[in-house]
Amino acid sequence: MPRLAGKVAIITGAGSGIGRDSALLFAREGAKVVAVDKTSAVNATAEQIDRAGGAADAIIADAGSETDVARCVDHAVARHGALDVIFANAGIAGGWFRTTDLTVEQWTEVLRVNLIGVFLAIKHASRVMTPRGKGSIVCTASVAGLKANAGSSHYAASKAGVISLVQTSAYSLAGTGIRVNAVCPGIIETGMTKPTFEKARARGTFDALGELNPMKRIGQPRDIASMALFLASDEASYVNGQAIAVDGGLTASMPYAGRFK
């Protein structure tokens, strides 16, 4: 039986990258998907799902707007009768800057989308999940929230905040049957990380990006989608309040060069 058979799932940031791959995978595993993104690219995601025989709605919305997040949750319930899963995946990188060069406006926007957006997903999803006594909330954090130098300070702080929010929310929702977990991607090639990969290609150091972890490769959106699927499914029924790194082993050690002799 498909792992999400009969379940209704909202996925934010579903117009590309991790969000799109997750939407396609969730649909293949039986979920009715509400695909959300701030751009019209989300329509293409829903069309791909429909062509493959799945069920999907596309909504253009801002993951950092409470009005928009509430609208998406209410749509899922009105359209499908319930909400079983929300994957709060939408996020922005905010660029690479020294801490002292960042503006308050840059900090505010990154926190609004990456951290407040996750808070809103938890708040409004739990509103409709609690009466049913079950639900899975999956959030995209980052290895930047676990270790330094994986992003600028405003991005790293936002992702560390997501991890803390997941942990505290799991206890805040104790006894409701709702699980709250985070996936922490490592070096994943997506539209958001495109500038980093393009610079590496231009410098001739692209292959070195994969050398940073013991798997010796960069990650792909499907790698993260597969973990999100597990956390969304009943197979993860005893996994709660966790931040799981999917990074090829990048955060398992201090950096090292070469192989152990």
C-alpha positions in Angstrom: 0.0 0.0 0.0 1.3 3.5 -0.7 2.9 5.1 2.3 0.6 8.1 2.3 -2.6 6.5 1.0 -5.7 8.5 1.9 -3.7 11.4 3.5 -3.9 15.1 2.7 -0.6 17.0 2.6 0.3 20.6 2.2 3.8 21.3 0.8 5.1 24.9 0.7 7.9 25.9 -1.7 6.5 23.4 -4.1 7.3 25.3 -7.2 10.8 23.9 -7.5 13.7 22.0 -5.9 13.0 20.1 -2.7 9.3 21.2 -2.6 8.6 20.0 -6.1 10.3 16.7 -5.7 8.5 16.2 -2.4 5.1 17.0 -3.9 5.7 14.5 -6.7 6.9 11.8 -4.3 4.0 12.4 -1.8 1.5 12.2 -4.6 3.1 8.9 -5.9 2.7 7.6 -2.4 -1.0 8.2 -2.4 -1.4 11.7 -0.9 -3.8 14.4 -2.0 -1.3 17.3 -2.4 -1.9 21.0 -1.9 1.1 22.5 -3.5 2.0 26.0 -2.4 4.5 28.5 -3.7 4.9 32.2 -4.1 5.4 31.8 -7.9 3.2 30.4 -10.7 5.8 27.6 -11.1 3.6 25.7 -8.6 1.1 25.2 -11.4 3.6 23.1 -13.3 4.1 20.9 -10.2 0.4 20.3 -9.9 0.2 19.6 -13.6 2.9 17.0 -13.4 1.1 15.3 -10.5 -2.2 15.3 -12.5 -0.5 13.8 -15.6 0.9 11.0 -13.5 -2.5 10.2 -12.2 -2.2 11.8 -8.8 -4.3 14.5 -7.1 -3.0 18.0 -6.6 -4.2 21.6 -6.1 -1.9 24.5 -6.7 -2.1 27.7 -4.6 0.0 30.8 -5.0 0.7 32.1 -1.6 3.4 33.7 0.7 4.6 31.2 3.3 5.4 34.1 5.6 1.9 35.6 5.6 -0.5 34.4 8.2 -3.5 35.2 6.0 -2.0 33.1 3.2 -1.0 30.2 5.4 -4.5 30.1 7.1 -6.1 30.2 3.6 -4.0 27.2 2.5 -4.9 25.1 5.5 -8.6 26.0 5.2 -8.5 25.1 1.5 -7.1 21.7 2.3 -9.8 21.0 4.9 -12.6 22.4 2.7 -11.4 20.5 -0.4 -10.4 17.2 1.1 -12.1 17.1 4.5 -8.9 16.9 6.6 -5.2 17.8 6.9 -2.8 15.0 7.8 0.6 16.4 6.8 2.2 19.8 6.3 5.7 20.1 5.0 6.8 23.6 5.8 9.6 23.7 3.3 9.5 27.2 1.8 12.6 29.3 2.5 15.0 31.8 1.1 18.8 32.0 1.3 19.2 35.8 1.7 22.7 35.8 0.1 26.2 35.5 1.5 27.2 38.4 3.7 29.4 39.2 6.6 27.3 39.7 9.7 28.4 43.3 10.0 27.4 44.0 6.4 23.8 42.8 6.9 20.9 45.2 7.2 17.9 44.9 9.5 15.7 44.6 6.4 17.7 41.6 5.2 17.4 40.0 8.6 13.7 40.7 8.9 12.9 39.2 5.5 14.9 36.0 6.0 13.4 35.5 9.5 9.9 36.3 8.2 10.0 33.6 5.5 12.2 30.9 7.1 11.2 31.1 10.8 7.9 32.9 11.1 6.7 30.9 8.1 7.4 27.7 9.9 5.7 29.0 13.0 2.6 29.8 11.0 2.5 26.4 9.4 2.7 24.8 12.9 0.1 27.1 14.3 -2.5 26.7 11.6 -1.9 23.0 10.8 -2.2 22.1 14.5 -5.4 24.1 14.7 -7.1 21.5 12.4 -5.1 18.5 13.3 -5.7 18.6 17.1 -9.4 17.8 17.0 -8.5 14.7 15.0 -5.8 13.6 17.4 -3.1 13.1 14.8 -0.9 14.7 12.2 2.6 15.2 11.1 4.4 18.5 10.7 7.7 18.4 8.8 9.9 21.5 8.6 12.9 22.3 6.5 15.8 23.5 8.6 19.4 23.1 7.5 22.9 22.0 8.5 23.4 25.7 8.8 21.3 25.6 11.9 23.6 22.9 13.4 27.1 24.2 12.4 28.7 27.4 11.4 29.8 28.4 7.9 27.0 26.8 6.0 25.3 30.1 5.4 25.3 33.8 6.4 24.4 34.6 10.0 20.8 35.6 9.2 20.1 32.4 7.3 21.9 30.2 9.9 20.0 31.9 12.8 16.7 31.4 11.0 17.4 27.7 10.6 18.7 27.2 14.1 15.4 28.9 15.1 13.5 26.3 13.1 15.2 23.5 15.0 14.4 25.1 18.4 10.8 25.7 17.3 10.4 22.1 16.2 11.7 20.9 19.6 9.5 23.3 21.7 6.5 22.7 19.5 6.7 19.0 20.0 6.3 19.5 23.7 3.8 22.3 23.3 1.6 19.8 21.4 2.2 17.0 23.8 -0.8 14.7 24.0 -2.4 15.9 20.8 -1.1 13.1 18.6 0.7 15.6 16.4 4.4 15.0 15.6 6.8 17.9 14.7 10.1 17.2 13.1 12.7 18.9 11.0 14.9 17.7 8.1 18.3 19.4 7.8 19.6 19.3 4.3 23.3 19.5 3.6 24.8 20.5 0.2 21.8 20.1 -2.1 21.6 21.5 -5.7 18.4 23.5 -6.0 17.3 26.8 -7.4 18.0 28.5 -4.1 21.6 27.2 -4.0 22.2 27.8 -7.7 24.5 30.8 -7.1 26.9 28.7 -5.0 27.0 26.0 -7.5 27.5 28.4 -10.4 30.4 30.1 -8.6 32.0 26.7 -8.0 31.7 25.7 -11.6 33.2 29.0 -12.7 36.2 28.5 -10.4 36.6 24.9 -11.4 35.9 23.7 -7.9 32.4 22.1 -8.4 33.7 18.5 -7.7 35.2 19.7 -4.4 31.7 20.5 -3.1 31.0 16.7 -2.9 34.4 16.0 -1.3 33.2 17.9 1.8 31.3 14.8 3.0 32.2 11.1 3.3 29.6 10.2 0.7 31.8 12.2 -1.8 28.8 13.7 -3.6 26.4 16.6 -3.5 22.8 15.9 -2.6 19.7 16.1 -4.8 16.2 17.3 -3.9 15.0 13.7 -3.9 17.3 12.8 -1.0 15.5 15.3 1.2 12.0 14.4 -0.2 12.6 10.8 0.8 13.3 11.8 4.4 10.3 14.2 4.4 8.2 11.3 3.2 9.4 9.0 6.0 8.6 11.7 8.6 5.2 12.3 7.1 4.3 8.7 7.1 3.0 6.4 9.9 6.4 4.6 9.7 7.7 7.5 11.8 5.0 7.3 14.4 7.5 7.4 17.3 9.7 10.1 15.8 9.0 13.5 17.4 10.9 16.7 18.1 13.9 15.7 16.0 16.2 17.6 13.6 17.6 15.0 11.2 20.5 15.8 9.0 20.5 14.5 5.5 23.9 15.6 4.4 26.0 12.7 3.4 27.7 12.7 6.8 28.9 16.4 6.5 28.0 17.2 10.1 29.2 13.9 11.6 32.8 15.2 12.1 35.1 18.1 12.0 36.3 18.9 8.5 39.2 16.8 7.2 41.2 16.5 4.0 41.6 13.2 2.2 41.1 9.7 3.7 42.2 8.1 6.9 45.4 6.1 6.4 
